């Protein structure tokens, strides 16, 4: 996702096996993130944690940060999120985790669909 912190971001991330989320700015630059409508790494971690995501892939970093600086993004996201965190680079291939068991509401919903 590419957004500012909002209710829709939490809804979209709800129970995701893998959440691919921008973290354009470091937490220290939260004013810039707000001004430009982007997330910080900490906010991405918060979305993942509060939404019950299993893994978090951070992407879409501002060009103001070099490759070494973006490694701290994992630590900032990890302050809120205890699951697996990947700092993605251009052209990285990241394995999607195995799907967890379907939630009960999904199973009942699936039976309502005609085959």
N, C-alpha and C positions, 0 to 999 in steps of 0.2 A: 504494500500500500504506500501511497505517497500523499500524505495529508498532515494537517495539524492535529493536535490532541482534540478528540471529539467523541461523542457517544457512538457514532457510526463506526469508528475504528475498533472500539471494543466489541461491538456486535459482529463485525466482519471477522474478527479474530476468535470468536467464541469456539472453544474446544478444537482449535486447529491442530492438526498433527504437525504441520510446519507453517510458521508465520514468516513470510518474507516481508520485511518492513524497512522502510527508509529510516535512516538515522543521520540526517544531513549534517547535524551539528553536535558538537560535544556539549555536555551539560553546562559548562562554563559560558557557552554562547547561547543560552536559552532565550535571551532577548531577541537575538537575530532570528532564531527559529520561529518565534512567535510573529515577528515582523514579516517574515517571508512565507509563513504558512507551512512550516516543516516541523519535524520532530527532532528531539535530541535522542541520544542513545539511551539515556535513562527513561525517557518517556516511552520509547519502543519496548524496553524491558518491563515497564509498568503495564503496558497494554497486554503483553504476552502473559505476564503473571496473573493479572486480574481476569483475563479471559480464559485461562486454563489451557493455553497452548503448550504443546510438548516440546517444541524446539523453535528457536528464533534465528532467522538469518538476517543480519544487518547489511544494508546496502544503501546506495545513493548518497555517498559522502560528498560534502562540499570540497571543492578544489583547494580550499584554504588549508586543508590538512594533508600532510604527506603520508605515505604508507605506514611509517612507524607510528605516527600519531593516531591513526585509525585503530591500532591495536588496543588503545585505551578504551575505545568504544565498547568492547566486550566487557571490560571491567565495570564500566558505568551502567550498562544494561544489566549485568549480573548483580548489581546492588539490589535490584528489584526482582529479577527473574532467576530462579534456581535451576532451570532446565538447560539443555544444550544450546550453546550460542556459537554461531559461525559468523565471522567477518568475511563477507563475500568480496571478491575482486572481479574485475571484468573477465569474462570468459570462464569463470570457475564453473565446475560441475558439482552440484551438491545433491547427494542421494536423499530422496524423500523417505522419511521413516515409514515403517510398516504401519498400516492403518490400525488404530485401536478398535476395540469392539464397538459396534454401533450403539449409540445411545438409545435407551428405550423409546424415546419419543420419535426417533428416526425409524425404528422398526415398525411401530404402529402406523406411522405415516406411510411407509412403503406398502403396507397391506391395503391402503385406501386407493392405490393407483391401479387402474384396470390394466391387465396384461394383454 
